[in-house]
Amino acid sequence: MKKYYIPGMFSIILLPIMCIWYFNYKGFLKEYRCYALSSVMMDNACNIVERYSFYNDSVVYKQYKLSNDLIKNKELLLDAKEELSTIFSLNNYEKGVEFIFDPTLKYATYIEVLNLTNHEKGKRMITLDKILYVNDKYYEENKIPPVVNNIDLSEEKVFIKESNLSILINLIGNYKYLLFGSFMLLLLFFTFRNRY
């Protein structure tokens, strides 16, 4: 008569589930995103100075001072969201929002501010301790990309640091299914084999 090893049967079901849970808990499967910040050298420097002087001198900013208090920050960000929706719905160029950061500000709040300031026609100006955000008066003009002559951009290399898990998965390639399948077969074999 065959005797089934009950702990082995539990492990064959629970072990893969627990592995997936552990990877998620430790953040191995987490997808990281980033904001790309870039600057472009333009020929007409006087035009740029004029535009930035408009943002600095002609716009009235409503200030939101963010600290390390997450509950207070959430209330301020909700208020800022309403203010921004009003600015963009009325197509107002005279008002803007200024987020001032305390040195003890939590990183999660900073990311929330970046997400909040993600309107298509929005202009974001970032410094070390604050972000200015306005409805971009020059959006239509800035939409036209600058012409770059005599530069081959195909040779430029961008280095992105990959996680160890993604490097391992790329090295294993299509063999990962074979490894997982053989692991499951071994578990099945040792679960249902006769014990003497």
C-alpha beads as a LAMMPS data file, in Angstrom:
LAMMPS data file: protein, C-alpha beads

196 atoms
195 bonds

1 atom types
1 bond types

-500.0 500.0 xlo xhi
-500.0 500.0 ylo yhi
-500.0 500.0 zlo zhi

Masses

1 110.0

Atoms # bond

1 1 1 0.000 0.000 0.000
2 1 1 1.324 3.446 -0.906
3 1 1 1.713 5.937 1.887
4 1 1 1.715 9.616 0.936
5 1 1 3.973 11.986 2.791
6 1 1 1.536 14.715 3.845
7 1 1 4.144 17.423 4.689
8 1 1 5.644 16.883 1.243
9 1 1 2.251 17.372 -0.375
10 1 1 1.780 20.607 1.557
11 1 1 5.243 21.815 0.576
12 1 1 4.705 21.112 -3.125
13 1 1 1.669 23.399 -3.055
14 1 1 2.780 26.053 -0.573
15 1 1 6.491 26.388 -1.375
16 1 1 6.108 28.117 -4.785
17 1 1 3.390 30.383 -3.367
18 1 1 5.586 31.299 -0.395
19 1 1 8.551 31.972 -2.720
20 1 1 6.480 34.357 -4.849
21 1 1 5.157 36.073 -1.707
22 1 1 8.709 36.434 -0.326
23 1 1 9.983 37.955 -3.588
24 1 1 7.108 40.442 -3.589
25 1 1 7.631 41.233 0.101
26 1 1 11.335 41.927 -0.395
27 1 1 10.658 43.947 -3.561
28 1 1 12.596 41.712 -5.964
29 1 1 9.744 41.810 -8.496
30 1 1 9.044 45.520 -8.042
31 1 1 9.091 47.604 -11.208
32 1 1 11.018 50.849 -10.769
33 1 1 10.166 53.948 -12.774
34 1 1 12.022 57.203 -13.132
35 1 1 11.602 60.789 -14.221
36 1 1 13.918 61.833 -17.027
37 1 1 15.273 65.341 -16.499
38 1 1 17.139 66.891 -19.388
39 1 1 18.393 70.245 -20.579
40 1 1 18.784 71.434 -24.163
41 1 1 21.207 74.126 -25.336
42 1 1 19.289 76.605 -27.468
43 1 1 20.767 79.179 -29.848
44 1 1 18.557 82.077 -28.827
45 1 1 19.588 82.608 -25.192
46 1 1 17.762 85.972 -24.912
47 1 1 14.484 84.229 -25.634
48 1 1 15.079 81.745 -22.792
49 1 1 15.956 84.504 -20.308
50 1 1 12.780 86.365 -21.264
51 1 1 10.633 83.290 -20.778
52 1 1 12.113 82.386 -17.417
53 1 1 11.777 85.970 -16.239
54 1 1 8.073 85.663 -17.059
55 1 1 7.779 82.585 -14.817
56 1 1 9.733 84.257 -12.014
57 1 1 8.315 87.790 -12.158
58 1 1 4.823 87.671 -13.686
59 1 1 3.346 84.575 -12.005
60 1 1 1.804 84.686 -8.510
61 1 1 2.552 81.423 -6.715
62 1 1 0.446 79.837 -3.977
63 1 1 2.887 78.270 -1.509
64 1 1 2.597 74.814 0.054
65 1 1 5.198 74.045 2.732
66 1 1 5.691 70.292 3.031
67 1 1 7.322 68.717 6.093
68 1 1 7.823 65.159 7.332
69 1 1 4.220 65.009 8.664
70 1 1 2.543 62.677 6.128
71 1 1 -1.051 63.399 7.226
72 1 1 -0.620 67.166 6.959
73 1 1 1.153 66.733 3.618
74 1 1 -1.783 64.727 2.213
75 1 1 -4.182 67.565 3.093
76 1 1 -1.869 70.141 1.505
77 1 1 -1.468 68.038 -1.641
78 1 1 -5.251 67.637 -1.975
79 1 1 -5.603 71.425 -1.723
80 1 1 -2.810 71.856 -4.301
81 1 1 -4.520 69.376 -6.638
82 1 1 -7.730 71.444 -6.549
83 1 1 -5.749 74.642 -7.123
84 1 1 -3.958 73.127 -10.126
85 1 1 -7.177 71.766 -11.645
86 1 1 -8.639 75.285 -11.389
87 1 1 -5.537 76.840 -13.013
88 1 1 -5.550 74.379 -15.939
89 1 1 -9.339 74.368 -16.446
90 1 1 -9.410 78.196 -16.688
91 1 1 -6.169 78.209 -18.717
92 1 1 -4.731 80.712 -16.242
93 1 1 -1.120 81.845 -16.865
94 1 1 -0.908 84.346 -13.992
95 1 1 -1.166 81.819 -11.130
96 1 1 1.072 78.941 -10.164
97 1 1 1.875 76.595 -7.303
98 1 1 5.102 76.513 -5.284
99 1 1 6.004 73.436 -3.237
100 1 1 8.584 74.232 -0.542
101 1 1 10.365 71.242 0.986
102 1 1 11.539 70.830 4.559
103 1 1 14.983 69.119 4.819
104 1 1 13.295 66.243 6.712
105 1 1 10.757 65.633 3.928
106 1 1 10.099 61.977 3.162
107 1 1 10.947 60.710 -0.325
108 1 1 7.395 59.364 -0.843
109 1 1 5.983 62.892 -0.532
110 1 1 8.478 64.192 -3.104
111 1 1 7.337 61.499 -5.570
112 1 1 3.687 62.428 -4.879
113 1 1 4.511 66.050 -5.751
114 1 1 6.182 64.930 -9.016
115 1 1 3.104 62.841 -9.866
116 1 1 0.833 65.778 -9.065
117 1 1 2.826 68.088 -11.336
118 1 1 2.426 65.908 -14.406
119 1 1 -0.067 67.858 -16.510
120 1 1 0.652 67.950 -20.240
121 1 1 0.798 71.765 -20.429
122 1 1 2.492 72.173 -17.061
123 1 1 5.928 73.734 -16.640
124 1 1 7.974 72.322 -13.766
125 1 1 11.005 74.222 -12.437
126 1 1 12.965 72.245 -9.855
127 1 1 15.514 73.537 -7.350
128 1 1 17.048 71.855 -4.316
129 1 1 14.365 72.906 -1.842
130 1 1 11.299 73.683 -3.963
131 1 1 9.350 73.034 -7.144
132 1 1 7.583 75.800 -9.068
133 1 1 4.703 74.637 -11.264
134 1 1 2.695 76.736 -13.735
135 1 1 0.483 76.504 -16.782
136 1 1 3.046 76.869 -19.568
137 1 1 2.380 80.016 -21.600
138 1 1 4.934 78.915 -24.209
139 1 1 3.778 75.271 -24.443
140 1 1 2.876 75.383 -28.142
141 1 1 6.260 76.931 -29.041
142 1 1 8.221 74.510 -26.845
143 1 1 6.445 71.513 -28.396
144 1 1 8.557 71.894 -31.543
145 1 1 11.803 69.970 -30.886
146 1 1 15.059 71.842 -31.478
147 1 1 17.006 70.991 -34.613
148 1 1 20.361 69.404 -33.824
149 1 1 22.774 69.318 -36.756
150 1 1 25.877 67.192 -37.373
151 1 1 25.510 65.082 -34.241
152 1 1 25.081 61.345 -34.426
153 1 1 23.063 60.476 -31.336
154 1 1 23.034 56.752 -32.153
155 1 1 26.530 56.283 -30.696
156 1 1 25.636 57.695 -27.283
157 1 1 25.293 55.018 -24.631
158 1 1 23.030 55.287 -21.620
159 1 1 23.985 53.077 -18.701
160 1 1 21.110 51.910 -16.520
161 1 1 21.793 49.946 -13.349
162 1 1 19.813 46.720 -13.467
163 1 1 18.661 44.735 -10.471
164 1 1 20.457 41.473 -9.710
165 1 1 17.269 39.498 -10.332
166 1 1 16.801 40.914 -13.851
167 1 1 20.479 40.203 -14.670
168 1 1 20.038 36.597 -13.457
169 1 1 16.822 36.147 -15.480
170 1 1 18.539 37.520 -18.610
171 1 1 21.491 35.144 -18.109
172 1 1 19.220 32.145 -17.608
173 1 1 17.041 33.138 -20.587
174 1 1 14.516 30.494 -21.655
175 1 1 16.064 27.933 -19.313
176 1 1 14.111 29.407 -16.387
177 1 1 11.031 27.375 -17.426
178 1 1 13.145 24.234 -17.615
179 1 1 14.604 24.873 -14.151
180 1 1 11.179 25.568 -12.644
181 1 1 9.705 22.471 -14.329
182 1 1 12.514 20.207 -13.115
183 1 1 12.140 21.612 -9.590
184 1 1 8.410 20.787 -9.647
185 1 1 9.118 17.264 -10.990
186 1 1 11.626 16.652 -8.175
187 1 1 9.079 17.767 -5.616
188 1 1 6.464 15.442 -7.142
189 1 1 8.933 12.545 -7.214
190 1 1 9.932 12.874 -3.558
191 1 1 6.330 13.425 -2.493
192 1 1 4.820 10.295 -4.065
193 1 1 7.709 7.784 -3.911
194 1 1 7.485 4.695 -1.716
195 1 1 9.220 4.925 1.618
196 1 1 10.676 1.632 2.960

Bonds

1 1 1 2
2 1 2 3
3 1 3 4
4 1 4 5
5 1 5 6
6 1 6 7
7 1 7 8
8 1 8 9
9 1 9 10
10 1 10 11
11 1 11 12
12 1 12 13
13 1 13 14
14 1 14 15
15 1 15 16
16 1 16 17
17 1 17 18
18 1 18 19
19 1 19 20
20 1 20 21
21 1 21 22
22 1 22 23
23 1 23 24
24 1 24 25
25 1 25 26
26 1 26 27
27 1 27 28
28 1 28 29
29 1 29 30
30 1 30 31
31 1 31 32
32 1 32 33
33 1 33 34
34 1 34 35
35 1 35 36
36 1 36 37
37 1 37 38
38 1 38 39
39 1 39 40
40 1 40 41
41 1 41 42
42 1 42 43
43 1 43 44
44 1 44 45
45 1 45 46
46 1 46 47
47 1 47 48
48 1 48 49
49 1 49 50
50 1 50 51
51 1 51 52
52 1 52 53
53 1 53 54
54 1 54 55
55 1 55 56
56 1 56 57
57 1 57 58
58 1 58 59
59 1 59 60
60 1 60 61
61 1 61 62
62 1 62 63
63 1 63 64
64 1 64 65
65 1 65 66
66 1 66 67
67 1 67 68
68 1 68 69
69 1 69 70
70 1 70 71
71 1 71 72
72 1 72 73
73 1 73 74
74 1 74 75
75 1 75 76
76 1 76 77
77 1 77 78
78 1 78 79
79 1 79 80
80 1 80 81
81 1 81 82
82 1 82 83
83 1 83 84
84 1 84 85
85 1 85 86
86 1 86 87
87 1 87 88
88 1 88 89
89 1 89 90
90 1 90 91
91 1 91 92
92 1 92 93
93 1 93 94
94 1 94 95
95 1 95 96
96 1 96 97
97 1 97 98
98 1 98 99
99 1 99 100
100 1 100 101
101 1 101 102
102 1 102 103
103 1 103 104
104 1 104 105
105 1 105 106
106 1 106 107
107 1 107 108
108 1 108 109
109 1 109 110
110 1 110 111
111 1 111 112
112 1 112 113
113 1 113 114
114 1 114 115
115 1 115 116
116 1 116 117
117 1 117 118
118 1 118 119
119 1 119 120
120 1 120 121
121 1 121 122
122 1 122 123
123 1 123 124
124 1 124 125
125 1 125 126
126 1 126 127
127 1 127 128
128 1 128 129
129 1 129 130
130 1 130 131
131 1 131 132
132 1 132 133
133 1 133 134
134 1 134 135
135 1 135 136
136 1 136 137
137 1 137 138
138 1 138 139
139 1 139 140
140 1 140 141
141 1 141 142
142 1 142 143
143 1 143 144
144 1 144 145
145 1 145 146
146 1 146 147
147 1 147 148
148 1 148 149
149 1 149 150
150 1 150 151
151 1 151 152
152 1 152 153
153 1 153 154
154 1 154 155
155 1 155 156
156 1 156 157
157 1 157 158
158 1 158 159
159 1 159 160
160 1 160 161
161 1 161 162
162 1 162 163
163 1 163 164
164 1 164 165
165 1 165 166
166 1 166 167
167 1 167 168
168 1 168 169
169 1 169 170
170 1 170 171
171 1 171 172
172 1 172 173
173 1 173 174
174 1 174 175
175 1 175 176
176 1 176 177
177 1 177 178
178 1 178 179
179 1 179 180
180 1 180 181
181 1 181 182
182 1 182 183
183 1 183 184
184 1 184 185
185 1 185 186
186 1 186 187
187 1 187 188
188 1 188 189
189 1 189 190
190 1 190 191
191 1 191 192
192 1 192 193
193 1 193 194
194 1 194 195
195 1 195 196
